């Protein structure tokens, strides 16, 4: 018998069981006795049978597929998160389809994703229109924005407390004697950058200070380098500290400050970032940063997806998880009296 033509009915005949028993044996969590399952698996192996999950999904309406949509992977935060999120979903019995998109093209890609009968969608470093999010909700497909939030969207969201994390960092800089503090933003339309900027401005205001200067890095390495030149080109009017909207850009800032301007970090200028990616702890950077609780954010994302998939009810949930500052040597800290 050609292996490509083997069906569950063939396995059932060889194992002397019903076709429904074969189906249950290959369904995680389904009720079937140990000896019967072993006999079915032995028959399947002898015949070279593999269950067709896509065909089963069309019949049952449960594909157990989750789509991950990503706009870019340059930021070191996302590859780590995507690996952990994929593993967590697999442990929960779901499988991941990864889609890449360009900024502004998310809606088209999401419409393509829906053709795969996915049961949930996670968007990381990407977002989608409120109208398409509403369409997904109406069809019972939960959508979670990871590390993004759109208040007007019916999609759920999971973020760290970007406002509070940046506010705490502003206090750290002010309380350690920095007076000319600059901020380098990411994308102007990104909720993460806007919230971090708002928190930073708020924290400085609470300390009786205002931002010394501001530039935009666009969440890219080259953009952050250009922003650094804009802030430091005039040697008579330079910041003594810079808060950068994420670690990826902060590394570029540090490289330019050292290689181009010959400045010492933190003796001449302090630099801080946001995310606490693994490279932030490298000795060459030793970056003070705000840590995103990535494991807790992943747990919240998986919990929202599974709850809404199993309940077949899509509701908007917004999980905001606490952030904390990780102090390393890139920010000048006053000695205790």
C-alpha positions in Angstrom: 0.0 0.0 0.0 1.4 3.4 -0.9 2.0 5.3 2.3 0.5 8.5 0.9 -2.8 6.6 0.6 -3.0 5.2 4.1 -6.1 6.4 6.0 -7.4 6.2 9.5 -9.8 3.5 8.3 -6.8 1.3 7.2 -5.3 1.7 10.7 -8.6 0.8 12.3 -8.9 -2.4 10.3 -5.4 -3.5 11.2 -5.7 -2.6 14.9 -9.3 -4.1 15.0 -10.8 -0.9 16.4 -13.3 1.7 15.3 -12.2 4.7 13.2 -13.3 7.0 16.0 -10.9 5.2 18.3 -8.0 5.9 15.9 -9.1 9.6 15.9 -9.2 9.7 19.7 -5.7 8.0 20.0 -4.2 10.9 18.0 -6.1 13.6 19.8 -4.2 14.9 22.9 -6.3 14.5 26.0 -8.9 12.3 24.4 -10.2 9.2 26.2 -8.7 5.9 25.0 -7.2 3.0 27.0 -3.5 2.5 27.2 -3.5 -0.9 25.5 -5.8 0.3 22.7 -3.7 3.4 22.1 -0.6 1.2 21.9 -2.2 -1.2 19.4 -3.3 1.8 17.2 0.1 3.4 17.3 1.7 0.0 16.3 -0.7 -0.3 13.4 -0.1 3.2 12.3 3.7 2.7 12.4 3.4 -0.5 10.4 1.3 1.2 7.7 3.3 4.5 7.7 0.2 6.5 8.7 0.4 10.1 9.9 -2.7 12.0 10.9 -3.6 15.0 8.6 -4.0 17.8 11.1 -5.2 20.3 8.5 -8.0 18.0 7.4 -8.9 17.4 11.0 -9.0 21.1 11.6 -11.4 21.6 8.7 -13.7 19.0 10.2 -13.5 20.0 13.9 -13.0 23.7 13.5 -9.9 23.6 15.7 -6.6 24.0 14.0 -4.7 24.7 17.2 -2.6 27.2 15.2 -1.6 30.6 16.5 -0.2 33.2 14.1 2.7 35.4 15.2 3.0 38.6 13.2 6.3 40.5 13.4 7.3 43.7 11.7 11.0 43.5 12.5 13.5 41.5 14.5 16.4 44.0 14.7 15.5 44.7 18.3 17.1 42.0 20.4 14.1 41.9 22.7 11.8 40.2 20.1 13.8 37.1 19.0 14.1 36.1 22.7 10.4 36.7 23.4 9.3 34.9 20.2 11.3 31.8 21.1 9.8 31.7 24.6 6.3 32.5 23.4 6.5 29.7 20.8 7.6 27.2 23.4 4.9 28.1 25.8 2.2 27.8 23.2 3.6 24.4 22.1 3.5 23.3 25.7 -0.1 24.3 25.8 -0.8 22.1 22.7 -0.8 24.9 20.1 1.5 25.3 17.1 2.9 28.6 15.8 2.9 30.1 12.3 5.3 33.0 11.9 4.5 35.8 9.5 6.7 38.8 8.7 5.3 42.2 7.6 6.3 45.7 6.7 5.1 48.7 8.5 1.7 49.7 7.1 1.1 46.3 5.6 -0.2 44.5 8.6 -3.9 44.4 7.7 -3.1 42.7 4.4 -1.0 40.1 6.1 -3.6 39.5 8.8 -6.2 38.9 6.1 -3.9 36.3 4.6 -3.3 34.8 8.0 -7.1 34.2 8.5 -7.1 31.9 5.5 -5.0 29.4 7.6 -7.9 29.0 10.0 -5.8 30.1 12.9 -7.4 30.2 16.4 -5.5 33.3 17.6 -3.2 36.0 16.5 -0.3 37.7 18.4 1.2 40.9 16.9 4.7 41.8 18.2 6.4 45.0 16.9 3.3 45.4 14.8 -0.3 46.5 15.1 -3.5 46.5 13.0 -6.5 48.6 12.2 -9.4 48.7 14.7 -11.8 47.7 11.9 -9.8 44.5 11.2 -9.5 43.8 14.9 -13.3 44.1 15.2 -13.6 41.7 12.2 -11.4 39.1 14.0 -13.4 39.5 17.2 -16.7 39.0 15.4 -15.4 35.7 13.9 -14.2 34.5 17.4 -10.5 35.0 16.8 -8.7 36.6 19.7 -5.9 39.1 18.9 -3.2 40.1 21.3 -0.9 43.1 20.8 2.3 42.2 22.5 4.4 45.2 23.8 1.9 47.5 22.1 -1.4 49.0 23.0 -4.1 50.8 21.0 -6.8 52.2 23.3 -9.4 52.5 20.5 -8.8 48.9 19.3 -10.9 45.9 20.4 -7.7 43.8 20.5 -6.3 42.7 23.8 -2.8 44.0 24.8 0.1 42.9 27.0 2.7 45.5 28.0 5.0 46.4 30.8 4.2 49.6 32.7 6.1 51.8 30.3 5.0 55.0 32.0 6.1 54.0 35.5 9.3 52.3 34.3 10.4 55.5 32.6 9.3 57.7 35.5 11.4 55.7 37.9 14.4 56.0 35.6 13.9 59.8 35.5 14.1 59.9 39.3 17.2 57.8 39.2 19.0 60.3 36.9 17.7 63.4 38.7 18.6 62.0 42.1 22.1 61.3 41.0 22.9 64.8 39.9 22.1 64.8 36.2 20.7 68.1 35.1 20.9 68.2 31.3 18.9 65.1 30.5 18.0 64.2 26.9 15.5 61.7 25.5 15.8 59.7 22.2 12.4 58.5 21.0 11.5 55.5 18.9 8.7 55.7 16.3 6.6 58.8 17.0 3.4 56.7 16.5 4.5 53.7 18.7 2.6 53.4 22.0 5.8 52.1 23.7 7.8 55.2 22.8 5.0 57.6 23.6 4.3 56.0 27.0 8.0 55.9 27.9 8.4 59.5 26.9 5.4 60.5 28.9 6.6 58.7 32.0 10.1 60.2 31.6 8.8 63.7 31.3 6.5 63.1 34.3 9.4 61.8 36.5 11.6 64.7 35.6 8.8 67.2 36.4 8.3 65.6 39.8 12.0 66.3 40.4 11.6 70.0 39.3 13.3 69.4 36.0 12.5 69.4 32.3 14.0 67.4 29.4 17.1 69.2 28.1 16.8 68.1 24.5 14.9 65.5 22.4 15.7 63.6 19.2 14.0 60.7 17.3 15.8 57.5 16.6 12.9 55.5 15.0 13.9 52.3 16.9 16.7 51.7 14.4 20.5 51.5 15.0 21.2 54.1 12.2 18.4 56.4 13.4 19.8 56.3 17.0 23.3 57.2 15.7 21.8 60.2 13.8 19.9 61.3 16.9 23.2 61.1 18.9 24.9 63.4 16.4 22.1 65.9 16.6 22.4 66.0 20.4 26.2 66.0 20.8 27.5 67.9 17.7 27.8 71.2 19.7 30.4 70.6 22.4 29.2 73.6 24.4 25.6 72.4 24.7 25.7 68.6 25.3 23.5 66.6 27.6 25.0 64.9 30.7 22.6 62.0 30.4 20.5 60.3 27.7 17.5 58.1 28.2 16.9 56.0 25.0 13.5 54.5 24.3 15.0 50.9 23.9 18.2 49.1 24.4 18.8 48.4 20.7 19.1 52.1 20.1 21.0 52.7 23.3 23.8 50.5 22.1 24.2 52.6 19.0 24.2 55.8 21.1 27.0 54.4 23.3 29.0 53.3 20.3 28.8 56.8 18.7 29.6 58.6 22.0 32.8 56.6 22.5 34.0 56.2 18.9 33.1 59.6 17.4 33.1 62.0 20.3 35.6 60.3 22.6 33.3 60.6 25.6 33.5 58.3 28.6 30.4 56.5 29.9 29.3 57.3 32.6 32.0 59.8 33.6 31.2 62.3 30.8 27.6 61.2 30.0 25.2 58.6 31.4 23.1 56.4 29.1 20.1 54.3 29.9 17.8 52.2 27.9 14.6 50.1 28.1 14.0 46.3 27.7 17.0 44.7 29.4 17.9 42.5 26.5 20.7 39.9 27.2 23.3 42.1 25.5 22.6 44.9 28.0 24.6 42.9 30.6 27.6 42.5 28.4 30.7 44.1 29.9 31.2 46.3 26.8 27.8 48.0 27.5 26.8 47.3 31.1 23.7 49.2 30.3 21.4 50.6 33.0 17.9 49.9 31.7 14.3 49.2 32.6 13.6 45.5 32.6 10.5 44.3 30.8 9.0 41.3 32.7 9.1 39.2 29.5 8.2 35.9 31.1 5.2 37.4 32.9 4.2 39.1 29.6 4.3 35.8 27.8 2.3 34.0 30.5 -0.4 36.8 30.2 -0.5 36.5 26.4 -0.9 32.7 26.5 -3.5 32.9 29.2 -5.6 35.5 27.3 -5.4 33.5 24.1 -6.3 30.1 25.6 -9.1 31.5 27.7 -10.8 33.2 24.8 -10.2 30.3 22.4 -11.7 27.8 24.8 -14.6 30.1 25.9 -15.3 31.1 22.3 -15.8 34.6 23.5 -13.5 37.4 22.5 -13.2 40.4 24.9 -10.7 43.2 25.2 -8.2 42.6 28.0 -5.3 44.9 28.9 -2.5 43.4 31.0 0.0 46.0 32.3 2.8 44.4 34.2 5.2 46.1 36.6 8.7 47.0 35.3 11.9 47.5 37.4 15.2 49.3 36.9 18.4 47.3 36.5 21.3 49.5 37.5 24.6 48.9 35.8 27.6 51.0 35.2 26.4 53.2 32.2 24.7 55.6 34.6 26.7 57.7 37.1 25.6 56.9 40.6 26.6 59.2 43.5 28.6 57.7 46.3 26.7 57.3 49.5 27.7 59.9 52.2 
